[in-house]
Structures are given as C-alpha cells and as structure tokens.
Amino acid sequence: MPLGAMEESEERWGKEVGAAWRLALNRAVDATDLMECQVLLEYGVRTSWLHPAGAKLLTCMPSRIHCLRHATYGLVAMRMWALDQAVRFDKVQYPDANETKSKGGSKGSHKKGGSTSGKSSIGKKKK
C-alpha cells in the first residue's frame, strides 16, 4: 500500500494490527484465512485514498460476512483485484508532515483521478 494509505489508529491499522496481519497472512492455510486478511486490509485503507469509482465497486461486491462464510480463492483474488484497482497509487503521504504529493504534481492535497499504471480505467477521467 502507498505510504499514508492505511488509517493508523488503534481501531483500524495500528502497529500491532499490522504485525498481526502479516503473521496471519504468512500462516494462512486456506481461502478463509486469506479472506480474513483481505477483509482486514480493506478495513484499514483510508477511504480518501480510493478512486470514487473504485470505492463504489467495493461497496457493490458481496458483503464481508458473506465472503468470510463462503470464502474461495477466486473470491479472495477478485476482492484483492478490486482493492488494487481502487487504491490511488499515485498519491503519497510523507511521514514528516501531513502533506501529500502525486507523481506528477506538487505538494498539497491531491485531487487528480486515475492511475498511472495503465491497468484500469477506474478513476480515470474521460477526455
């Protein structure tokens, strides 16, 4: 995840949660274990770091409870792909300040939509 994309609070993605998440991911043995890690990852991402269309896509997917009850590797992969497409990877938050910067922009709040990876059209503005 891009630096600053995770909500670093005790309720969301504190240091202990991140360490526990990595350990759970390394010890996952089935689709349910991986889905638990995926759901926790989704929960930790700040919504301001999602493209509007990507956030909408994530809300249209099966509920987290349903995904945990009926986990498959394909469903984990689909949710991971959707999250990957939704996150604004061109946005970075610097640890020294609450400033953000895009790859091609200047410091300050980043409003640019779209990904520079060319993988998806989610969040890209039509010309």
C-alpha positions in Angstrom: 0.0 0.0 0.0 1.2 3.6 -0.6 2.7 5.3 2.3 -0.2 7.0 4.2 -3.0 4.9 2.7 -3.7 3.0 5.9 -5.7 4.5 8.7 -3.1 4.3 11.5 -5.3 4.3 14.6 -5.8 1.6 17.3 -9.3 0.9 15.9 -8.1 0.3 12.3 -4.4 -0.3 11.5 -2.2 0.3 14.5 1.3 -1.1 14.6 0.2 -4.2 16.5 -2.6 -4.8 13.9 -0.2 -4.6 11.0 2.2 -7.0 12.7 -0.6 -9.5 13.5 -1.9 -9.1 9.9 1.4 -10.0 8.4 1.7 -13.0 10.7 -1.8 -14.2 9.8 -1.1 -13.8 6.1 2.1 -15.9 6.4 0.3 -18.6 8.3 -2.8 -18.7 6.1 -3.6 -22.3 5.0 -6.9 -21.9 3.2 -9.2 -19.4 1.5 -11.0 -18.5 4.7 -7.7 -17.5 6.3 -6.8 -15.4 3.3 -10.2 -13.8 3.2 -9.8 -12.7 6.8 -6.6 -11.0 5.9 -8.2 -9.4 2.8 -11.2 -8.1 4.8 -8.9 -6.6 7.5 -6.7 -5.0 4.8 -9.8 -3.4 3.1 -11.0 -2.1 6.5 -7.6 -0.5 7.2 -7.5 1.6 4.0 -8.5 5.2 4.3 -11.5 5.9 2.0 -9.8 9.2 0.9 -7.2 7.0 -0.8 -9.8 5.3 -3.1 -10.9 6.4 -6.5 -14.6 7.2 -6.3 -15.5 4.6 -8.9 -13.3 2.1 -7.1 -15.0 2.8 -3.8 -18.3 2.2 -5.5 -17.1 -1.1 -6.9 -16.0 -2.3 -3.5 -19.5 -1.5 -2.0 -21.2 -3.4 -4.8 -19.3 -6.6 -4.0 -20.6 -9.4 -1.7 -20.6 -8.4 2.0 -17.6 -9.1 4.1 -19.7 -11.5 6.2 -20.8 -13.4 3.1 -17.2 -13.6 1.8 -16.0 -15.0 5.1 -18.7 -17.6 5.3 -18.3 -18.7 1.6 -14.6 -17.9 1.0 -12.9 -19.3 -2.1 -9.5 -18.5 -3.6 -11.3 -16.9 -6.6 -13.3 -14.6 -4.3 -10.2 -13.6 -2.5 -8.5 -12.8 -5.8 -11.5 -10.8 -7.0 -11.6 -8.7 -3.9 -7.8 -8.2 -4.0 -8.0 -7.1 -7.6 -10.9 -4.7 -6.9 -8.9 -3.1 -4.0 -5.8 -2.9 -6.1 -7.8 -1.1 -8.8 -9.5 1.2 -6.3 -6.4 2.5 -4.4 -4.8 5.7 -5.6 -1.2 4.6 -6.0 -0.2 8.0 -7.5 -0.8 9.6 -4.1 1.9 9.5 -1.4 1.9 10.9 2.2 5.2 11.9 3.6 5.9 10.8 7.2 7.4 14.2 8.3 4.2 16.2 7.6 0.6 15.6 6.6 1.4 16.6 3.1 0.5 14.5 0.1 2.1 14.5 -3.4 1.2 12.9 -6.6 3.8 11.6 -9.0 3.4 14.5 -11.4 2.1 17.1 -9.1 3.1 19.4 -6.3 2.8 19.1 -2.5 -0.7 19.7 -1.0 -4.0 17.9 -1.3 -4.1 15.6 -4.3 -7.3 15.7 -6.4 -6.1 14.1 -9.6 -8.0 11.0 -10.6 -6.6 8.0 -12.4 -3.8 5.5 -12.2 -0.5 5.9 -13.9 -0.1 2.1 -14.2 -2.4 1.8 -17.3 -4.0 -1.3 -15.8 -7.5 0.0 -15.2 -9.9 2.8 -16.1 -11.3 3.1 -12.6 -11.0 6.7 -11.5 -9.7 7.9 -14.9 -11.4 10.9 -16.4 -12.7 10.5 -20.0 -11.3 13.1 -22.4 
